[in-house]
């Protein structure tokens, strides 16, 4: 993983003249294509004033989990904790919402705007134990940059 090149490409995508939605979709597509173990990449955002997340742009197999209550699953827990959550093996998590039998691990990083957790990027992998500190660094960078366009 070349963090410098990946970050430059993210900057290029976000500085384009595309709509916010197109930029988010392009981020999902780029990450899914560039990192072999990123099998599903998506953004969830707070659904208005409700205590739930709503799926926005994503790359990967369609999911039934388009609405996730706060506290439920990995994404819902991040909405409450405001902290990164790296799950190297989903079978070890009691509060896990299965998105499919292929998913073996997940990483979720919150997006903050003016100090408020307004959403997150969610990555699913079909590989056990794939995530390193570089993944966290890259995804935190993506979230900080995405926050600037929201």
PyMOL commands that set and color helices and strands:
alter all, ss='L'
color gray80, all
select helices_A, chain A and resi 3-14+20-34+73-81+90-92+133-147
alter helices_A, ss='H'
color red, helices_A
select strands_A, chain A and resi 40-46+52-59+67-69+85-87+105-113+116-125
alter strands_A, ss='S'
color yellow, strands_A
deselect
rebuild
show_as cartoon
